[in-house]
Amino acid sequence: MPQIEEIGFYLKGLWLLILGDKSGFDWLDISAPGVWRSFAAILWCLPAMAVGWAAWRLFYLEQMPQGTETGLLFIIKLLLVDLTMWIVPLVLLVMLAKPLGYTNLLAPIIVTANWLSVPTVYAMAVPLTIRLVIPGGEGLAYLLSLILLIANFTAIFRLIKTITDNQLLLASTISALLILPSLMLSEGLPPLLGLMPIYAATIQ
């Protein structure tokens, strides 16, 4: 598993690529082993993900009748949602690489997408923490979440634009494949798994 020093190198490389500087590749491992190693980003994100699970559990319990339980299965379902939102876009990228003609770019796309998730997930944990610890902080948390979401989408597009050598149409397509499936899954999976209070209450 990559250590904190290596993560710092990767983040520096990502920042340079976001700025349009291809020297950022020098700070990243885009070899075949590096692609597989980049999935260790999931493990690095687990503590921040846990903050999100705690915030969602709080929201869920606030909307459900008193005495509603949220045990280990509830947390496992939340983990499943996060992992699905992470993996499915990458699977779609691999499946569409040959038809869309970017097979040679798969390694840097996957590596950068995985490592970009680390600062993104930790940044998104900030508004969730605000909601957990500050009474009545929902408004501030939602506003900050929106700002961070826009910043994340911008970073993804700029990153992919550099990787594709400023091919705007291809960069837009790949960025959409990274963003839209995750958004759709974030809306569709929680009700399906009984993680939305209104659906859970109906089932009960």
SVG drawing of the C-alpha trace seen along z (x, -y; Angstrom):
<svg xmlns="http://www.w3.org/2000/svg" viewBox="-45 -28 54 35">
<polyline fill="none" stroke="black" stroke-width="0.4" points="0.0,0.0 1.4,-3.4 2.7,-5.5 1.9,-9.1 5.0,-10.3 4.0,-8.6 0.5,-10.1 2.1,-13.5 4.0,-12.8 0.8,-11.6 -1.2,-14.7 1.6,-17.0 1.4,-15.2 -2.4,-15.6 -2.1,-19.3 0.4,-19.9 -1.8,-18.0 -4.9,-20.0 -2.9,-23.2 -2.1,-21.8 1.5,-20.9 2.4,-17.4 5.4,-17.2 2.8,-16.0 3.2,-12.5 6.7,-12.4 5.1,-12.2 2.7,-9.4 3.1,-5.7 1.1,-5.0 2.6,-1.5 0.4,1.6 1.4,2.3 0.8,-1.4 -2.8,-1.1 -3.6,1.8 -1.7,0.1 -3.8,-3.1 -6.9,-1.2 -5.2,-1.4 -6.7,-4.9 -10.0,-3.2 -8.3,-2.1 -6.9,-5.6 -10.5,-7.0 -12.2,-4.7 -11.8,-7.0 -13.3,-9.9 -16.0,-7.6 -16.9,-6.6 -17.6,-10.3 -20.1,-10.2 -21.7,-7.1 -22.1,-8.6 -23.7,-11.7 -26.1,-9.6 -27.0,-7.5 -27.8,-10.6 -30.0,-11.9 -31.7,-8.5 -32.5,-8.2 -33.8,-11.8 -36.4,-10.9 -37.3,-7.5 -39.5,-6.5 -37.8,-6.5 -36.2,-3.1 -35.2,-2.4 -32.0,-0.5 -29.0,-0.9 -26.6,2.0 -23.7,3.4 -25.8,4.3 -26.6,0.6 -22.9,-0.4 -22.2,2.5 -24.8,1.1 -23.3,-2.4 -19.9,-0.9 -21.4,1.0 -22.9,-2.3 -19.5,-4.1 -17.6,-1.2 -20.1,-0.9 -20.0,-4.6 -16.2,-4.3 -15.8,-1.2 -18.7,-1.4 -17.5,-4.6 -14.0,-3.0 -15.6,0.2 -17.5,-1.9 -14.3,-3.7 -12.6,-0.4 -15.5,0.9 -15.8,-2.2 -12.0,-2.8 -11.7,-0.9 -14.9,-2.2 -14.0,-5.8 -10.3,-5.4 -8.6,-6.2 -7.2,-2.8 -3.7,-4.3 -4.9,-6.8 -6.6,-4.2 -3.7,-3.9 -3.2,-7.6 -7.0,-8.1 -7.5,-5.3 -4.5,-6.2 -5.4,-9.9 -9.1,-9.3 -8.3,-6.9 -5.8,-9.2 -7.9,-12.3 -10.6,-10.6 -8.4,-10.9 -8.4,-14.7 -12.0,-14.8 -13.4,-12.3 -11.6,-14.1 -12.7,-17.5 -16.3,-16.3 -16.0,-15.0 -15.7,-18.5 -19.3,-19.6 -20.5,-16.2 -18.5,-16.8 -20.1,-20.2 -23.5,-18.6 -22.5,-16.1 -21.0,-18.5 -22.7,-21.9 -26.4,-22.0 -28.3,-23.7 -25.3,-23.6 -27.2,-21.9 -27.4,-25.0 -23.7,-25.7 -22.9,-22.0 -25.1,-21.9 -23.5,-25.1 -20.0,-23.9 -20.9,-20.5 -22.1,-22.2 -19.0,-24.4 -16.8,-21.3 -18.8,-19.3 -18.3,-22.0 -14.6,-22.2 -14.3,-18.4 -16.1,-18.4 -13.8,-21.2 -10.7,-19.4 -11.8,-16.2 -12.3,-18.0 -9.0,-19.9 -7.2,-16.8 -8.7,-14.8 -8.1,-17.7 -4.4,-17.6 -4.3,-13.8 -6.1,-13.9 -3.7,-16.7 -6.5,-19.3 -9.0,-17.3 -12.0,-19.0 -14.7,-16.6 -12.9,-13.5 -12.1,-15.2 -15.8,-16.1 -16.9,-12.6 -14.4,-10.9 -15.3,-13.4 -19.0,-12.7 -18.2,-9.0 -16.5,-9.6 -19.1,-12.0 -22.6,-11.0 -22.7,-7.3 -21.7,-8.2 -24.4,-10.8 -27.0,-8.4 -25.9,-5.6 -25.9,-8.0 -29.6,-8.7 -30.7,-5.2 -28.8,-2.9 -29.8,-4.2 -33.6,-3.8 -32.9,-0.4 -31.0,0.7 -33.5,-0.8 -31.1,-3.6 -33.6,-6.4 -36.0,-7.0 -39.1,-7.4 -38.5,-4.0 -37.4,-2.3 -40.5,-3.5 -42.7,-2.2 -41.0,1.2 -41.5,1.4"/>
</svg>
